[in-house]
Amino acid sequence: MDPLARLARPDKDTLIGNLCRGVSDGAGISTMLWAEELVTREALGIYLLRSGRLAYLGQVEQTWRPDRIEARHSAGDLQLDELKFVHHDALVTELTFRNVGSGPLEATVIVLSDLEGRKASAACHDLPGAPGACAVLADLQTGRGFSVAFGSTRPPDALRWAPFRKTLVRLLAERQGPPLQAQFKQDLLNCGMAFDLALAPGETASWSLAIAARPTPQEALHALATPLAGPAACREAATAAWHEFFEHQVPRFACSDPSLVDLYYYVWHVQQVNRMELGNRRLPWPFGAPAKFKYSHLWFWDACLQAITLRWLRDLAYSFGNLRSAANQQYPDGMLPHETALAPETMRRNWPDGDGQSSSVTQPPVLGLALWEVYAATGDRALLADVYPALARYDRWFEACRDEDGDHLFAFVHRWETGWDNSPRWDGGFDVEPVEVNALIAIQRQVLADVAELLGWPEEAAAHRARAQETADAVRRLMWDGAAGMYCDLLAGHAKSPVHTPAAFCTLLAGLPTPEQAAALVDHLTNPARFWTRYPVPVVPQDDPEFDPNDYWRGPTWIHINWLIVQGLLRYGYRDVAAELVRRTFQLMGGQGRPTCNECYNPLTGEEARTPDLSWSGLVNDLVITCVGGIRPRADGRLACDPLDLGLESFHLQGVPYRGHRIDLAYDRAGGYRVAVDGREAGRRPDLGPLGPFALG
Ligand code: GLC
């Protein structure tokens, strides 16, 4: 099975590198984003002049895969095939023009690049290391300066080329009809080249174009040299890197539901495209942006929760990088900012109280939860020791700065601190003590206690444990609404908020409700008039007058919230409800014709909402591994399995990394459920259910 072929589809048009993104919706590459800047509108637009007039190059077909886009365009007897890919952030397209007619063909090919920003210079350069290739360099000033280089391999000898802007402009002025004139606007710097093309019937002409943006002109030119010296080799390397990722990083998955397999591989692809590596002082490790380049930065709760998904990659640098990056942004007072930009001094305007690069508010405290989940699967104590000090200071910061009334319950001060931006929970302002925040603080303190214990600091452990107890007690005492059978946010004067949301179910995750309270919560959850929609769980119940299935935090279903709820249900033994929620989550993301990994979804229709390819929605793959495969990480390092019955006839998960071992999990009606450790069978049972725990050697 080739995941790249499996993921091929016609409806995607984006190629993503580490710090760049190119969109292909016509001949060439239409827009390009580099880091946080919109660099060009028309990165590499390809036009044709025939008999002095602009000829339309219509797109015939396009196929996207993670490693490349193949596109075919045609203009009468001229056919253009393109292979587009990314090589270390240079966007490259290999062009082949073919005369598919019966007579000779003459045309002028024009490659144009409309670079936005104030121009500083535009000049033509040789490319050292790429003989015959040539580049146009545009130095742009867009606040922070950066340079764009745009280059070409040597065109076929028969072609004349004019890579100078002036020549091009003159050439165009001589030849073009009015339509192309419109391409020239005052605020844009047009770079380009023109080639005369003369092809006999059946004859082809091929060459390659590339564009790259970098902080300095030298780096921009340098980025083009390798792909223009050997484009085919670079394209093959891009494909090989994706193969390596799917074959060696990701546990192999097969099952009786092909749409779930598609979803699984699609979601891993999303994790990989959102990976960023800056290697600078502030962000020295790889980390995941929520979605390049919509949310390009490091976001606190996104990164922490994504680390849980990433614990299943063989190389843990990405998962650990997310947690270390989140912890590394700490303010002197202990605050962990909700957002850190890629470059210094980019956030000063939005956050005047911040440190320039990050925001001065936090986000839901999920670092403790995520750290423990990642530790359970990996057993990496060095990670615990690294993150613990920041987590402990963060906890003290909450106490000092987010508990004004000293009731051991914490409040947020800003819409973006809540993580639930426009939720009706804050329609009346921020005098709210949110229920899940406090459940998460109780977890955070428990984790601090467990980590301190493990690292051999029993006194610190006892202090954390006492604080965990204080917050847990306060949640139980003050947030439970007996009449409604619900845990609630608290408003001023500890009045219970009438806005019920799935935030309440996070108390299950923290182990706070009594069994009776848990049963009442599950009644709310599974009530079709409230939370149990066709695609649960909406972040506002259907019977709330504020419910809007399409409005962000006012109704849609969010996958990371479902993940939190599933954990709580399993903790309280609601296996069947958990299984049904997991099944419907798979259906929502994978069962509607093609896999998606959106920011949120309409809970009634299942329509995708907001941003596609969002990292933390990838927690669905954690559900595949823990609920389908059944592996349930344990802090004590033993291997416990407990697959849920999701109605699959069969499945096979191979090479799941767990504490340095390779675990295989398989099920079919005939052979039952089997677990193997490092290739040797560790246990089996005829049906799906608990197995283990086993000690691992
Ligand atoms: C939105 C969400 C927030 C999230 C961010 C990045 O602002 O409301 O919770 O962290 O996007 O995904």
Residues whose N, C-alpha, C, O or C-beta is under 5 A from the ligand:
A	BS01	GLC	P290 Y295 W299 D302 G419 W420 D421
